[in-house]
C-alpha cells in the first residue's frame, strides 16, 4: 500500500502543480487513499521531493534534482518498484514500467544528472534513454537491474 501510495504521489507531482501538503492530502483522498498529514509528510521526505519555483512565482513539489555525489544510480523504493524490465542496445536503454509510471521514473533518472545520459523520453509505460556510448548503456542498465534485485 505504501509503495502504491508513493507511486501515486509521484504521478500527481508530475501531472499537477501541487503547492502544499494539504493539497496533496486532498488529491490523495479524492482517489481513495486514507492519509493523514503525518503520512504524507513522511512520504514526501522518503521520496526526497523538493519545492521548485513556478512561472507564477509560487512553489510546487517536484522530484529532487540533487546529483548523487558517488555518480551511482540511486532511485527511491517507489521508483525501483515501478520498473518492470531494463534492456539496452548500443547507446540506448529501454525501461519498461507499470502503466502510468514512466514519466515519474524518467524524471528520477533525469535528476541523477549523469553526464553519459544525453536524454530520456517517456511514454505511458516505456522510457528510452539515449547515452553517449554503448559502454554507458551497459553500465547504467546493470546498475538499474542490481537496484531492482535489492528492493
N, C-alpha and C positions, 0 to 999 in steps of 0.2 A: 504494500500500500504506500509506504514512504517513497519508494523509488518511482512508483506511478505518479504520485503527487508532485514529486520534484521534477519529473519529466514534464508534467503539465505546466508547472511554473515556468520552466524554460521555454515552452511553446508560447505561453502567454506573453512573456517578456519579449520574445522575438516578434510577436504579432501586434502587440499594443504598447503604447507609451504609458506604462504603469509608474506612477509617481510616488505612491505611498504604500505602506504595509496594509492599511485599511482598504485601499483599492484592490490590492492583491487578494485579501481575505474575501472581499465581496465577489470578485470574479470566480474564485475557487468555490465558494458556497453556492453560487448560481449553477455550477457544474456538478454539484452534489458532494463536494468534499466538506466534511465537518471539521473545520480547522479553527484553532484559536490563534490569537496574536503571538503567543509564545512559540507555537509550532511553526508558523510562517517565518518568524524571526530566525529560528534555528535553521529552517530550510534555506533561507536566503544566505545565511552565514556559511552553511555547508556547501552550497552551490557557488560560493565566492562571487556573488553578484555585487556589482558596484553601481554607482549612480553616475550618469553622464548628462551633460548639458544638452537640452533640446533646442531646436530652432526658435522655440517660443520663449527661451530663457528660463525654463523650468528644468528640473532634474528628473530623470527616469531610471528605472532599473535596467541594467544590461549585463551581459556576460563580461566578466573582468578581462582586461587586456594586459595584465601583468605577465611579462615574459618569464618563463621558467629559467632561472639562472644556470641550471645544470645543462640546459639545452635538451633534456629528455622529454619525451612525450608524456604528459600527465593530464588526464582528464578526470573529472569527478565521477563518483559512483553512477549517478543518473545518466551521464553521457555514455560511459562504457557499457552500461546495461542496455542502452538503446541500439548498440551496434550488433548486427546480425552476422556480417562477414566482411573481411578485408582481403582484397586481391590487388595485384599490380601487374602492369605490362609496360615495359620500357620506362618512360618517365611519368607514367600515370598510375594513380591509385584509385580504386573504386571501392567505396564503403557502402554497404547495404545496411539500412537501419529499419526499425519498425516504422510503419506508416506515420507520417507527420513529424518525424524526429530529425530528418536530415538537416534541416536548417539550423536547428539548435546545436547539433554535433559539429556541423561545418563552422559555426560561429566559434565554438570551443577550439577547434583546430586552428582557425584564424588567430585566435587570441594567444596562441603559443608563439607567434611571430618567428617561425622557423625560417631561416634565410634560404633554405633549399626549396621551400614551397613558393611557387610562383602565384598560385591562386587556387581557390576552391569554388566549385559551383554545386549548389544543392537543389534537388527537386523535392519530391514528397518523401521518398524513401531511399534515395540514392545520392551519393556525393562523388564527384570526380575531383581529384586533387592533381594538379599538374606540378611536377617538381623539376628541378634544374637538370637532373640526370637520373639514369636508371639505378645507380647505387643509392641515391637518396630515397627513391621509391621503395627499394628493398629494405633499407634501414627503418624507415617510418612504418612500413607495413608490419615488419617484425615486431617493433615496439608496440604497435596497436594490438596485435594478436596476443602478445605477452600480457598486456593490460587486461584483455578480455578474460584470460585464464585466472587472473588474480582476484576478480570480483565475483 
